[in-house]
Amino acid sequence: MSNHQKLVDDFHKAMFVDHDPAAIAGLYTEDAILKDPTTEEPIRGKEAIGEYHAGFLRAFPDMSADFFNVFGAGEWFAVEFRFTGTHTGSLELAPGQVVPGTGRKITADGCWIGRMAPDGRCAEDHSYFDTGVFASLATPAAG
């Protein structure tokens, strides 16, 4: 198993099996950065990154994901994923825009591109996913 695959597997277990923000934070370097379409500025530091992921765990306590197509070259890796969860807790879509739980089940596809530090932890996390699925939670359900 490559170091890239081990980091991806460890993240999958911490986030989608154990739902453990502290374990997730432990997979990042102290000065790691995370960029994704829901944040205006990069999130900096492993503790802040752990809290960012904890927000998704609170909003989607039953969240799960399939990871596939893991690629790695040097310190960089990429993985595609499909996320599924039921929105039962509050979700911050953007600063000041919080959507209370809707009870809706969603599925979103995405890609995680990361840079691994020499110690095997994640130093950079660039995540891309279908933000329209999350934004749709702010729209009242039809019916």
Secondary structure, DSSP 8 states (H G I E B T S, - for coil): --HHHHHHHHHHIIIIIS--HHHHHHTEEEEEEEE-TT-SS-EESHHHHHHHHHHHHHH-TT-EEEEEEEEEETTEEEEEEEEEEE--S-EEEETTEEE-----EEEEEEEEEEEE-TTSSEEEEEEEE-HHHHHGGGS----
